[in-house]
Amino acid sequence: MISSQEKQLPYAKKYFYVIILLPIVFWAFAFPFIKIGLRELSPINLTILRLFLTCGVFLMFLCVFPKKFSPIQKKDILPLFLLGFFGLVVYHLGLNYGEMYISPSVASLIIATIPVFTVIFATLLLKEKMTKKIAVGVPLSLSGVVIISLTGTSGNPFEVTYLFAALAVLISAFVGAGYTIAGKRLLQRYSALSLTVYAFLFGSLGLIPFLSSSLITEVGALSSAGWGAVLFLALFPTVIGYILWYVALEIKTASEISVFLYFIPVLSTIISYFLFQDSITWLFLLGGLLVISGLIIVNMQKSISWKTR
């Protein structure tokens, strides 16, 4: 069995922060692009189009570079399907539905609970040690996210039209954490590229029952802005973002990399400032400082184990 350490490439360790920050930047941009896509597509059809385009790119990878992929083991077919269906299909369906009715700040706050779920799952399922730096850094970063999401920008952050919309995004956060944890185990047998591609290809099969004539109608009426949003979502946050996320997971623990997700609300607010002229308050700056401080603490080189009896 090939261990995660044996598969690590020297350049991946050297450029770890580039590898982990690129997905964060792309995922931060995904929020406004999802809003653009939802102007012309239903949440289900946006999910289908985005993931099917992604699968098309991954199938090209398989055909052109077959030797770069780990062989699939029969016992992993069902786990790969479940990983992709819940971690990708359910995640995007919930997020797309939620963004129809809740404000971006509320959505980003709910999604920001992913690192909390990840740390809990990693401790219970992966037996990762709870360290003092994680116990201090995670709540510190989360407090920064709360400040940014609730008071760091102008306007009403609680524009929740339907309770089910908020619940849908919370489910997305829950399964998003599960995607990282379940993927960590499968990385013992598959490379980051292989695992990402297989999870998408198998998991997206779960979208077949959702296909309807409305997809053809909506796609036929898509404007250039709509196509631009969908293509961006498929290529950058999805293809590149998910591959790099598993590459990062080969290098560090799930608890350590998940805390980088706290950067998303910070970047989303900055992006909204430049794209939509949303104002930034001093509370946003305070929240950003707390987020960065938490990240620094969690990723300090010297780890102090959290003592257990």
N, C-alpha and C positions, 0 to 999 in steps of 0.2 A: 504494500500500500504506500502510495506517495504522500508524504506529509506536507502540510502547508509550508513548513520552513524550507523543505527541499525544493518547492516550486517557486519560491521567491526569487525574483531577478534583482541583481544589484542596483540597476537603475531605478527600479520601483521604490526601493528603500531610500535611495539618494534623493529622489524627487517626490517623496511622499506627500508633502504639503501641496504640491502642484496637482497631484493625482486626486487628493481629497477635496481640494477647493474648487476644481473645475465642475464637478457635479453639483456642488452647493450653489455656485453661481448660476448654472443652467436651471436648477430647480427653483431658484429665486425668480428668474425670468419667466418660469412656467406659469406663475399665478396670473400675471396680466395677459399672457398669451391664451390661457384657458378661457379667460373672460371674453377675449376677442372671438375665439372659436365658438363659444356658447351663444354668440349673437346669431349664428346661422345654423348651428347643429344642436341636436338634443344631446343631453349628457351621455346617453347610450351610444348614439351614432358617433359622437366625438371620440369616445373610448374605442369603439370598433375601428374607426378610420385610423386613429393614431397607432393602435397596437398592430393592426394589419400591415400598415406601412413599415413599421418597425420589423415585423416578421419577414417582410419582403427583403429588407436590407440584410437581415441575419441569414436568410436562405442563400443570398448571394455570397455571403462570407463562407458558408458551408460548401458551396459549389467551387469557389475559387481557391479557398485555403483549407481543404479537408484535413490535411495533416496537422493543422494547428489545434484540432479539437480532440478532447479526450473521448474514447469510445464509451457509448452508453451501456450501462449495466442494466439488465432486465429488472432487477429488484428496485431500481431507482426510477422507473418510468412513472409509477403512481406518485411517489414523493415529488418528482419534478413537476408533474401536472398540478398537484396541490400547491406547491410552492408558487408556481406561476399564476394559477387561478386566483388564489387568495391574496398573494403578495403583490400582484400586478393588476389583474382584471378587477377584483373587488375593490382594491385600493383606488384605482382610477375612476371606477363607477361612483364610488362614494364621494370622492373629492369633486368630481365634475357635477354631480347632483347638488352637493352642498354649496358650491360656488354659484349656483343659480339663485340662491336665496339668502346667503349670509355675506357679510362684508369681508374683504380680504384680510383685515386685521384679526377678526375672529377666527377665520379659517387657519391663518398662520399660527395663531395661539394654540388651537386644537392640535394641529399637525406637530407643533413643537413638543407635544407630550411623547412623541416617538422615542427620544432618548431615555425617558423615564421608564417606559415599558421595556425598552431594550435592556437596560441595566437590570431590571427585575427579572426578565426572562433569562438573561445571561447568567445571573447568579443562581437561579433555580435549575435551569436546564443544561447550561454549558459548564456549570461549576466554576465560573470565573470568580476570582477572589474580589470581594468588596474591599477596596482600598480606601484609606482616609482621603486621598486626593479626589477620588470619585464621589465619596460621600459629601465632600465639601464643594467640589466644583460643579456637580450636576445641579444641586439646588440654587447655587449662586447664578449660574447661567439661566436657569429657568426663571428666577426672579427678574432677571433682566428682560427676558422675553415677555413676561407678564406686564412689566412697565411699558415696554415698547408697544405691545399690542393693545393695551387698554388706555394708555394716556400719552403715548409718545407722538401721536399724530393728531391733526385736527379732525373734527367731525365726530360722529357718533359711532363707536366701535361695536355697538351691540345691535346692529340692524339685522336681527335674526327673524326672518319672516315666518319660518316654520321650524319647530323644535326638531322635526325629523331631519332637517338639513344639517343641523349641528351634530345630531347623533350619527348621521352618515359619515361626516368628516372624522368623528371620533373613532368610528369603526375602521376608517382608512388608516388612522394613526396606529391602531391596535394591530391590524394585519401588516402594516408597514414594518413594525418592530419584529413581528413574526418572520417576515421575509428575510431580515438580516440574521436572525438567530438560526432559522432552518438552513439558510444558505451557508452559514459558518460551518455547520456539520458536513454538508455536501462538498465543501471546498477541500475536504480531506481526500476526495476521489476525483475531483474535476478542477480544471483551471478556471480562473475568473471568467474568461471569454466563453468557455464551453458551458459553464453553469448558467450564465446570463442568457445565452442563446437558447439552450434547451428549455429553460424555465419559460421564456417567452413563447417559443413554438408550441410546447405542450399546453401551457396555461391558456393561451389565446384560443385554443379549441373550445374552451368554455363559453366563448362569445357567439358561437354558431347559433345556439337557440334564440339569441337576441336579434338575429338578422331579420330585417323587414324591408318592405318596399320604400319606406320612408328614407332609408339610407340612400337609395338611388336618387330619390327626389331632392334630398338636401345636398348631396354631393354635386348633382347637376346644376344646382343654383348657387354653388359656392363662389364668392367673389375672390379676387386676387388676394385681398387681405385675409380672407378665411383660409385659403390654401396656404398662404405664408405662415399663418399661425399653426396650422396642422403640421406642416412640414418641419417647422422649427421644433414643435413639441415631439415629433417622432424622431428626429435626428439628434438633437442636442441633449435635452433632459433625459431622453429615453435610451437611444442607442449608446451614445457616449457616456452619459451619466451613470447608467446602471452597470456598464462594464467596469468603469473606473471605481465604482463603489465596491464591487467585489474584489478588485485588485487591492484596494486599501484594506479590505477585510482580511486579505492574506497576510498583511504586514502587521496589523495591530488587532487588539481584541474588539469585540462588538461594542463593549461599553465605551472604549476609548474613541472609536470613530463616530459613534452615534451622536456624541455631544456636539460634533461639528454641525449637526442639523440646526443648532440654535442660531447659526449665522443666517439662516434663510429669512426669518422675519426682519433682521437688520438690513439685509441686502434688498429685500422686497420693498421696504420703506424708502430706501435710497433710490431705487429704480422708479418708484411711484413719484418721488420728488422731481426727478428729471423728465419723466414721460408725461406726468399728469399735473405737475406743479403742486403736489401735495406739500404742505408746510411741515417742517421738522421742528419739534420743540426741544427745550433743554432736557425734558424727561426722556426723550429718545436718546440723547447723548449719554445720559446717566445709565439707561438700560443697555446701550451698546457697550459701555465700559464694563458693566457687570457680566455681560455675555462673554466678552473677550477675556476677562479675568478668570472666569470659570473654565474656559478652554485652556488657558495657560496652566492652571492648577491641575486639571485632569491629565494634561500631556507633559507634565514635568518628567524629566528623565528618571529621577530617582523615585521609585514606588515604595510607599509605606503600607504594608498589608494591614487590612482591617482585622483586628484580632477577634477570633471566635473561640468559643469554648468547645 
